[in-house]
Amino acid sequence: MKLLTSSLLKQFADVGCQCDKDDPLVIAKYFLPEGYWTWYATEYDPETGIFFGYVVGYFSEWGSFSLADLKSLRTKSLNLGIERDLHFEPTSFSKLKLPT
């Protein structure tokens, strides 16, 4: 699966830095099909390959993650890679239904 399309690159470029926004727009959602890890990307720097966004894992936090890391992650039991939610529509962070 292609994790970053030209359409997504354009959306990230159009939105730019959202560091001053209280309710940033989430552009893309990535997830591990086997488990509960999810990455909600709000920004992407094509020069460094680094995203910024909200990560739900053992605990949830805002932070940076790389495209290279997303591409390299595999599950142990089924050897599945990270997938992009093809049905995800960009939405403000406050409207996400996050696990509690």
Helices and strands as residue ranges (DSSP letters): H 6-15, E 25-26, E 28-31, E 38-45, E 50-56, E 60-66, H 67-72, E 83-84, E 91-92, G 93-95
